[in-house]
Amino acid sequence: MFGRIADVLLPSIGRLSVTTDPGFKIMTGSLYAANHTSLADPAIVLAALHRIGADPVVMATAGLWRVPLLGRLLARGSHIPVHRGDRRAGDALDAAVQALEQGRSVLIYAEGGLPLRRDAGEAAPGAFRSGLVRLAERTGAPLVPVGQAGARRVTSGSTVKQLAGLATAPLRRPGLHVHVGEPLQLTGDRAGRSATAHSAVTAAWRTAATRLGEPAALAA
């Protein structure tokens, strides 16, 4: 549902393009991992995944469930609230494991939060937290790396700048790109699995950012 809504609304704020690796295919019970740069990127990623036929449940900050209408929609869609720094934090992993074992796919932001930078430029994904690898260990779910670029052109920086960016996006219609990589199995010890996942998501991000001519990707 959210993917459909995002795909319908997104053309009013930006020009989204989507690419995939030649070996990409839809697999049930997959773990989609995307880089997180902006409050706008979940909608962008969901719209892109909807276009290629994927419909994951999303692990998202629990504060969104307190927004009246949005919270009801998230609950109805069986999306997963993440209570960071709370005794309920482990509940999110348990819910994600259950979804994966039922054949649903899950979208996770392995960095766990937004970058502190205030500029609108791109940068490679930051360090991953342990949640992604723990899910892969418990379920054996294949990892699908997702790289998005351009979301910071919609919203980034201070609260005032983010509101201004969102308000002017329909006039600017910035370029947005999402690249979805080939599914892979994470093997080895926990550190090795995390490094493999981070490299795969970084490669997907670099492909997306290069499509937009972002200096950070071109320099790399």
N, C-alpha and C positions, 0 to 999 in steps of 0.2 A: 504493500500500500504506500509506504513512504517513498519507495523508489519511483512508483508511478507519479505520485504528487510532485516529487522533486523534478522528474523529467519533464512534466508539463510546465512547471513554473520557471525552471532554470533559464530557458531562452530569453526571458525578460530581463535577466541580469548579466548574462554572459554568453559567450560562444563556446560551447562544449564540443570537444572532439574526443574520440575514444579509439584506442588501438589495443591489440592483444598480441602476445607471442604466437608464432605459428603453431606451437604445441599446446596452446590453451584449449581446454574443454571444460564444460560444466560437469562437476562431480558432486554428488550428494555428500553431505557431511564434511564439507571443506571449511578450512579456517582461513578466511581472507584477512590479510594484515596490510594496513595502509599507513602511510606517513601522515602525521597530524601537524598542520601548520596554522590553521585558521578556524574560527567558529563556523565559517561557511563550508569547509571541506566535507563534512558528513553528507550534506545534501548533494554536493557535486559527485562524491563517490557513489552514493546510492543511485543517483540518476544514471551514472555511467554503467553500473552493474545491471541496472534494470534494462538498459539498452542491449546488453549482451546475454540477457536471460537469467541472471543470477538474482536471488531474492533472499539475502541473509538477514538473520536477526542481528541487532547491533548491541554491543556492549558500550554503554554510554554513562556519563556521570549522573549519579542519582538525583542531582538537583533538578534535572529536566522533568522528572516525574512530579515535581511540585508545581509546575506550570499547568493551570487547570485543564485546558483543552488538550494540550500536547501530552500531558501526563496520561490522560485517558486513552489517547491514541497509541501511545507507547505500550501501555499495559495490554491493550486489546491486541496489539501485534506481537505480543510475547517477547518484546525486546528486554534487554537485561540491564538493570540498574547496577552501577558500580559505586559502592560506598567506600571511598578512599579514606584511609586512616581511621577505620571504624571496625568494630568487632564483626560486623556483617560483611566485611570485604571478601571473605572466602565464599560467601553465598553466590557471588557472581560467577566464580569459576565452576561451582557445582551446577548452576543453572546452564552455563555454557556447555559443560560436559553432557548434561542431559539432552540439550538441543542437538548436539553433534551426534550422539548415540541414536537419536530419533531420525537422523537423516537430514536435519536442517543444517544449513551453513551459518557460520558466525563471522561477523566483521569485528575485528579488534584493532584498537590503536595501541600498538605495543610500546610506544614511547610514554604513554600514560598521561600526557598533558601537552599544553601548547608551549612553544618556545617563548622566551622572554623578550626577543628582539622586537623593535618597534617599526622597523622599516618594512617595505612591502616586497622585498626581494626573497628569492628562494635560497634554501640551504639544505644540505644533505640531512637525512633523518638523524635524530639524536640517539643516544643509547637506549636500548630496549629494557623494559622491566621484565620480570620473570614470568608474567602471566601467560604469554603466548607459548613459551616452551613448556610450561607446566600443563597446558591444555593439550599440546601435541603429545607429551609423554603419557598422559592419562587416556587418550582416545586413539592415538595413531592417525589422527586426521591429517590429510595432506594440506600443505601450506600453499596458498595462492597469493603471491606478492602483488600489491597494488601500489602504484606510484601516481600521485596527483600533483599538479602544478598549476598555479594561477589563482588559487583560492585567496592568497594574501592580497591579490589585486582587488578583491571584493571587500574583505574585512581584515584589518591588521592594525597594530598599534594601540594607542589609548582608546578609551571608551568613546570619546568624541570623534576620533578618526574612524573608528569602526562604524559608528552610526552614519558619519558623512560618506564613507565608502559604500555602505549599503544603499544610502539614499541616491547616490550619483551613479551607481552601477547600471541602472537601466539606460542612462544616457551614454555611458562609456562602453558598456558591453565588452568587458575585458575577455581576452582569450583564456580558455581553461582546457586543460588536457589531462586525461586519465589513461594510464597504460596498465594493463593487466598481464601478469607474467604466467608462465607455464607452471602448473601444479608440481610440487616437489615434496618428497618425504624428508623429514628432518631426522638425522641419525647421529650417533655418537653421544658424547657426554653432554651435560646441560650447557656448558660454555660453548662447545662446538655447535650445538643446535642453534643457540642464540646468535652466534656469529654468522652461520649460514643464512638464517632468516633475515638478519640485518643486511647482509650483502645483497640478498635477493630483492628486498624492498628498496634498498638504495639504487640498485640497477634499474628497477621499474621507475623510481622517481627520476633518475637521470634521463631516461628515455622521454618521460613526459616533459620535463623541464627543457630538454634540448629542443623538443617540438615547438616550444614557445620562445626559443632563443634566449633563455635565461642565462645571464653571465656565469652564475655559479656552476651550472651544468656544463657550459661550453669550456670553462676553464679546466674542469676535471677531465 
